[in-house]
Amino acid sequence: MASEWAAHFERERGRYEDGITRLSGLDDPDDRQRQLTRIANALYGAGLALLMDGREAEAAERFVQAAERYRESYADAPPGSWGRPIGAVKARLMADDRDGAAADARWALDEAAAESESPIGRYAGCLALLVLGQDDAAARLAASLRSRDDFPGPVADALHAIAQGDRPGYELGVGAVLASFEEREEHLEDVPIADTVVVLQSLARRRGLASDLLSRVVPRSSLGR
């Protein structure tokens, strides 16, 4: 593994191993759900580092494990913890695990993500609907996100374009999302990758909309072809 990504991977592996050690001594449900989320984040981060290094099969293993931990953590999480379903669905998409993504998408919808007043909940619902091919419903939900000032507009635009089969609109939206990742200094788990772009590309590719996006924060596996 190239040195940059090796360092990221080893850091995430250390976080994961520390999290597992700490989990065994926790009895309080709230402490456990928090620790499970930290473990899931570390697995996700390790998957990102592997993906950027081109080790897709190994990355997929970590992403699937991350999705399982996100879902496990949800049972004792506070109401409105929509980051867990989002994390699970995104991880499944990153792993190209279509069956797993569909199962977690149905779970998110069963938890009423699409009916949430929270923009994060609606984001979870929109991702879930797109995974399940319910594009008309996804378009309506994405449209509701586009009108809010507490949700990233380019992400909402890209989601809406995917649901509408709008290639020019998607190219504009995903391009703006990518630019925001290229400009930021902070990334999830400190791994410099535009994971939201990878997820959008996965959903777009299924509809023949994915773009060729060459960037230092996008793995080659997320290209349109």
N, C-alpha and C positions, 0 to 999 in steps of 0.2 A: 504494500500500500504506500502511496506517495506520502512523504513525511507530514505534510499539512493535514491530510485526512487521517493519517495514523494517530496523530496527536489528538484530534477531535474524538476519534473512536475510543482511544484508550481512556480519555477523560470520562466519556459517557459510560464505558464499561465499569470504571471505578465508581461512578455515581450509582450505577445499577447494583453492583455488589454491596456497596455500603447500605443502599436502601433495603436490600433483601435481609441483611444482617439486622438492621434496626426493626424491620417488620416483625421478626419472630418474637420480639419482646413486647409487642404492643397488644393490649387487650381492649383499650377504649376504641369504640367504633369510629369516632371522629378522627382520632390519631391514625387509625389504620387506613381510612379512606384517603387521608392526606398523603400518607406514605406510599400507598398504592399509586397515587397520581404521580408522585415523584419518580417512582420506578418506571411507570409508563412513559414519562417524559424522557427518562434516560434511555430507554429502549428505542424510542422514536428518534432521539438524537443520534444514537449509534447507527440506526438505519439510514439516517440522512448522510452521515459520513461515508458509509459503505456505498450508498447510491451515487454519491459524487465521485467516488473512486471507481465506478463501473462494476462493482461487485453486486449485481442486482439480486441474485438468488439469496445471498447472505443478508442483504438489506431486507428482502421480503420477509425472512424469518423474524427479524427484529420488529418489523412493522406489525406483523400478525400478533406477536407477543404483546406489543404495546396496546393494540386494540383490545385484546383480552383483559389487560390490566385496567385500561380506562373503563371498560364496562363493569369490571369487578368493583371498581372504586365507587361507582355511581349509587349503589344501593344505600350507602350510609352518607352520601354527600348531601349538603343542604339543598332545598328546593331551588330550581333554577340554575343548577350546575351544568349548563349546556355545553361547557367546554369538553366534558367527558364524551358525549355522543359525537360532537364534532371531531374530537381527537380520534375516536374509534373509526368513524367513517373515512376520515382523511388517511389514517394509517392503512386501512384496507385498500383504498384507492392507490396509495403509494406502492403497495405490495402487488397491485394488479390482481387482488383476490376478489373476484366478482361475486362469488357466492357469499363470502363473508361480508362484503360491502352491502349486499342486498339484505342480509340478515340484520346487520346493525342499522341500516336505513329504516327497516320496518320497526325496529326497537325504538329509534328516535321518534318516529311518527306515532307509535303507540303511547309514548310519553307526552304527546301533544306538543311537540316542538313547533309544528307548523301553525299552531294556534296561539303561540306565546306572544305576549306584548313586547318581550325583550328582543332587540335586534339580533342578539347572539342566538337566541332560541329560534328565531325565524331563519337565520343563516343555517342552523342545523337542519331545520325542516326543508329548506330549499335544496341543500346538498342531498338529503335523503330522497326527495322527490325526483331529482335528476338521476340519481343512481337507479331508481326503480322505473325510470322512463316515463314518469308522469309529468311531462313537460308543460302542459297547459297550466296545471296547478303550480308548478315551479315558476313559471313566468309571472303569474299573479303575485306570488310571494316575493320574487325578486323585485318586481315593480314597487312593492310596498317598502322594500329596503332602499330603493333608489331615491325615495322622497325624504329620507331621514338624514339628519346631520350628525347622528351618533353611530354611523356605520360607514366604512370606506366606500365611497362612490364608485371607484373603478371596479371593485370586487362585485358590487351589485350590478354594475353595467355588464360585466363579463358573464355573470350568472344568467342575467336576463337574455343576453344574446345567445347563449348556449341553448336556453329553453326555446327561443324563437327560431333557432336555426339561422341566425343572422351572422354570416361570416365577417363582413366589414365591421359590424358592431363588436364582434368578439375580438377581432384583431386590435381594435382601439382599446377595448377594456383590458385585455390581458397585457397589452403593451404598457399601459399605465400602471398596472399592478407590478409588472416586472421592474419598471423604472423606480417605483417606490422601494422595492427591495434592494436595488442597486445603490440607492442613496442612503439607506439606513445604516446605522452603526451597530444596532442591537438586533440579534436574531434569536429565535427559539433555541434554547439549549446552547447558545453561543456558536451554532453551526451556520456558517454563511451560505444559506441556500434558500431560494424562493419557493418554499414548499407549497404555498398557496397556488403558485403558478403551475407547479407539477400536477396538483389536484385538478385545477381548471383544465389543463391540457388533457388529462385522462378523460374527463367528462366530455370535452370537445372532440377528442379523437373518435369516440364512439359514434359521433354524429357527423364525422367527416369535416370538422371545423378547425382542427388543431393547426397551429402556426409553427413555423420554424423560428425558434427564438434562441439565438446564440448569445450566451452571457456567461460570465464567470460564476453566477449564482444559480445556474440552471444545469442539471445533468443532461448529458447527451440523450439519455433514454426518454426525455420528455419532449423531444422534437416532434414535429407534426407527422413525420413519416412513420 
